[in-house]
C-alpha cells in the first residue's frame, strides 16, 4: 500500500491525471457546443468517450482509496468530491433516470478535481475568492 500511495502521489502521475482531467473538460466543452439533441453517430462517439473517462477516473479513485486506506481517504474533502463526481458520472449514463440532465452537468465538475492535483492553482483560486 505504501508503494501504491507513493506512486499515486508522484508528481508525474498527478500531472498526468491533471492532463486527463483537462482533456476531459475540453471534450465536454466541445460536446456541449455541438447540438447533441440528435441521436446520431456523434452522440454515440461522445457517449463512448465519456464512459471511457468515467472508467479511467474510477480506476484512479480505486487506486487512491487503496493507497490511502479508509481514514486518510475519507478525511480529505477533495477525495470525497472525487468520489461523488465519479458516482454522478456513472449515474448520468443511465438515460432513464429523472434529472439525468443535471447529472450530466455534474460531469463538467470533474475539472474541479484539478484543484487537488495542482496546489498552485488551488492557492490562486483561494486568493481570488478571498479578495
C-alpha positions in Angstrom: 0.0 0.0 0.0 2.8 2.4 0.8 4.2 1.8 -2.7 0.8 2.5 -4.3 0.5 5.7 -2.2 3.9 6.9 -3.2 3.3 6.1 -6.9 -0.1 7.7 -6.9 1.3 10.8 -5.2 4.2 11.2 -7.5 4.3 14.5 -9.4 4.4 12.7 -12.8 1.2 10.8 -12.0 -0.5 13.8 -10.6 0.4 15.9 -13.7 -0.7 13.1 -16.0 -4.1 12.9 -14.2 -4.4 16.7 -14.4 -3.8 16.5 -18.1 -6.5 13.8 -18.4 -8.9 15.9 -16.4 -8.2 18.9 -18.6 -8.7 16.8 -21.8 -12.0 15.6 -20.4 -13.1 19.2 -19.7 -12.2 20.2 -23.3 -14.1 17.3 -24.8 -17.1 18.1 -22.5 -17.0 21.7 -23.7 -16.9 20.6 -27.4 -19.8 18.1 -26.7 -21.8 21.0 -25.1 -21.1 23.3 -28.1 -22.3 20.7 -30.6 -26.0 20.2 -30.7 -26.4 16.6 -29.5 -30.1 16.6 -29.3 -30.0 14.4 -32.4 -29.2 10.8 -31.6 -26.7 10.1 -34.3 -23.2 8.8 -34.6 -21.7 11.9 -33.0 -23.7 11.3 -29.8 -22.6 7.7 -29.7 -18.9 8.8 -30.0 -19.2 11.3 -27.2 -21.0 8.8 -25.1 -18.3 6.2 -25.6 -15.6 8.8 -24.7 -17.5 9.8 -21.6 -17.8 6.2 -20.5 -14.1 5.7 -21.1 -13.3 8.7 -18.9 -15.7 7.5 -16.2 -13.9 4.1 -16.2 -10.5 5.7 -16.1 -11.5 8.0 -13.2 -13.0 5.0 -11.4 -9.7 3.1 -11.6 -7.9 6.2 -10.4 -10.3 6.6 -7.5 -9.8 2.9 -6.5 -6.0 3.2 -6.6 -6.3 6.3 -4.4 -8.6 4.5 -2.0 -6.3 1.5 -1.8 -3.1 3.6 -1.3 -4.6 5.9 1.3 -6.7 3.5 3.3 -10.1 4.3 4.8 -9.5 7.1 7.3 -7.0 9.1 5.3 -9.0 8.8 2.1 -12.4 9.8 3.6 -10.7 12.5 5.7 -9.9 14.6 2.6 -12.6 16.8 1.2 -11.1 16.5 -2.4 -11.3 12.7 -2.2 -15.0 12.9 -1.2 -15.6 15.3 -4.1 -13.8 12.9 -6.5 -15.9 10.1 -5.2 -19.2 11.9 -5.7 -18.3 13.2 -9.1 -17.3 9.7 -10.3 -20.6 8.3 -8.9 -22.7 11.0 -10.6 -20.8 10.5 -13.8 -21.9 6.9 -13.9 -25.4 7.8 -12.9 -25.5 10.3 -15.8 -25.1 7.4 -18.3 -28.4 5.9 -17.2 -30.7 7.7 -19.7 -34.0 6.8 -18.0 -33.2 8.4 -14.6 -35.2 11.5 -13.6 -33.0 14.6 -13.6 -30.3 13.0 -15.8 -29.5 16.3 -17.4 -28.4 17.7 -14.1 -26.2 14.7 -13.6 -24.6 15.3 -17.0 -23.8 18.9 -15.9 -22.1 17.5 -12.8 -19.7 15.6 -15.1 -18.4 19.0 -16.1 -17.4 19.4 -12.4 -14.6 16.9 -13.0 -12.4 19.9 -13.8 -12.7 20.9 -10.1 -10.5 17.8 -9.4 -7.6 19.9 -10.8 -7.6 21.9 -7.5 -6.5 18.7 -5.8 -3.8 17.9 -8.3 -2.3 21.3 -8.8 -1.7 23.1 -5.4 -0.6 26.3 -7.1 -4.0 26.5 -8.9 -5.8 25.9 -5.7 -3.9 28.6 -3.9 -4.6 31.1 -6.8 -8.3 30.3 -6.7 -8.4 30.7 -2.9 -6.6 34.0 -3.1 -9.1 35.3 -5.8 -12.1 34.2 -3.8 -10.7 36.0 -0.7 -10.3 39.3 -2.5 
